Amino acid sequence: MRTYNKNAAYDLSKFENQTQRKIIDITKAKKVRDSRARIMSIMFTSGMILAIFAGSFFFLLGQVRMTELTARISQTSKELSDIDAKKSEILAKKIQKQSSESNSEAMFVHKEDKAEIFDESSA
């Protein structure tokens, strides 16, 4: 009878090399994945920093524009109040002039009326 060797049918070294190769491939894949993740992390962080700087820049730019507009509005308001004051002054002078003219006319008419009354009574 022949003795049958159970392990003779299998070449275990062949399986060992494949498992080592798989382990090497897995470690390479992890390194690639980790490097990609690191690159993505750096890109995300850089993008966020850039977004913060851009937001801050546009916020400050808006504040500057708002300050300039506020200054223009206050200057225009001051000019408007000066014009209103001049308008009021001119209107006051006009009213005073008209009232003085109407007073002199009223006095003149009044004198004429008195003269007519005296002329009628003496006739």
Secondary structure, DSSP 8 states (H G I E B T S, - for coil): -----GGGG--HHHHHHHHHHHHHHHHHHHHHHHHHHHHHHHHHHHHHHHHHHHHHHHHHHHHHHHHHHHHHHHHHHHHHHHHHHHHHHHHHHHHHHHHHHHHHHHHHHHHHHHHHHHHHHH-
